[in-house]
Amino acid sequence: MIIGTIFFFITILQHYLTMVIGTISVPLILTPLLCIDDSDPVRGQIVSTTIFVSGIITLLQASFGTRLPIVQGGTFSLMVPTIAILNTNFESCDQLPLTNMTTEEREEVWQVRMREVQGAIAVSAIFQVVIGFTGLMGILLTWITPLAIAPAVTLVGLSLISVATEKAAHHWGISFMTMVLMIVLSQHMRNVAVPFPTYNTSSGCGVSYVYIFKIFPVLLAIMLSWGLCAILTATGMFAEGSKARTDMTTDLFSDSPWFRLPYPGQWGAPTVSASGVLGMLAGIFASIIESIGDYYACARIAGAPPPPTHAINRGIAIEGIGCIIAGLWGTGNGTTSYSENIGVIGVTKAMSTLVSGMPSPGIFLGSGDAGNPPHTSALRSPLDHTDDMHVDYVSPPRWTSPINPSTSSSSLQLLTHTSSN
């Protein structure tokens, strides 16, 4: 039971780490556009709000939406219209005398911008909810094919090149190193298995081989780059004020609260403008197209039947509700399905709405299943390819894993083969 519990939480942890990397990158890109200083503790509050809301929507999606083991998080599809709103409706942060302002005045500067983004996201998401609950998504599926999904996702990435270039320009050496590490780890070392010692009550001690570079290429690249920057900072290789230094935001730890519960309207009441809503609708459409592709990909990788039209309608509607919640809570972004976690399912074969739904608020505090996690045998093993995952697209799911119950608990989902002594 103890080993099964450990394996269960390791499976949860890998989904959480995969989700959180993409999720925190959205507010970190957004906060400078809101005129928030790098040393301002509110950056951490926005990040925590984003993760909190993402967890709520993941639970809703797994329970009432598509009911697939898919994780929800921040979306780059809404970043492009958000940048357009901030650049067209407000004065550039570089032209504001932020250093001469009081703390209250600086808060008002970024909160006015945040409230405008909040209102645009919340109101435009109503359109997404209507599309989902009225069944119009079924009609739109006639035109939303892979030929439409691929260019839409590609254009979203291309539109953010200017933002990536601006961030990379702070230190091109570290930026290139991070990119090279990411390419090497994800493409050239993906099939390298790293041995880890294991223990099983039936077979005793053994060695399990984990394809860690395939599972966490982004996380490992960031950790290696940050580690090198920390060494160069400690040895004085980076000049004072260099963006590559790791001690520039150390005050955030002492200035930030240990516990904080996000709540609706924490930055003030959202404001709504017609131009902001119309611009944000373009991002909502791109998010819808991207999510539809994720639904089919998740079902195929999990071995489940293709999601029917009514399941897709519910999924899109729930994502719309998620964007409304994100707008009211003040994340500065919306929510969408994460293709990264679908990739984790393909690697680990851990296909359960319980596993994907646990990296959410109240994982360890409020979840009724956290105190009594299911045995690892409830999770499908990568060694067993005989049964496909069963997904009930109609009835609300019970929070237990629908995977082959005969799978041995010794087969950890992170592993592809194990040898015992």
Buried (B, 14 or more C-beta within 10 A) or exposed (E): EEBBBEBBBBBBBBBBBBBBBBBBBBBBBBBBBBBBBEEBBBBBBBBBBBBBBBBBBBBBBBBBBBBBBBBBBBBBBBBBBBBBBBEEBBEEBEEBEBEEBEEEEBBEBBBBBBBBBBBBBBBBBBBBBEBBBEEEBBEBEEEBEEEBBEEBBEEBEEBBEEBEEEBBEEBEEBBEBBBEBBEBBBEEBBEEBEEBEBEBEEBEEBEBBBBBBBBBBBBBBBEBBBEBBEEBBEEEEBEEEBEBBBEBBEEBEEEBEEEBEBEEEBBBEBBBBEEBBEBBBBBBBBBBBBBBBBBBBBBEBBBBEEBEEBBBBBBBBBBBBBBBBBBBBBBBBBBBBBBBBBBBBBBBBBBBBBBBBBBBBBBEEEBEBBEEBBBBBBBBBBBBEEEBBEBEBEEEBEBEBBBBBEBBBBBBBBBBEBEBE
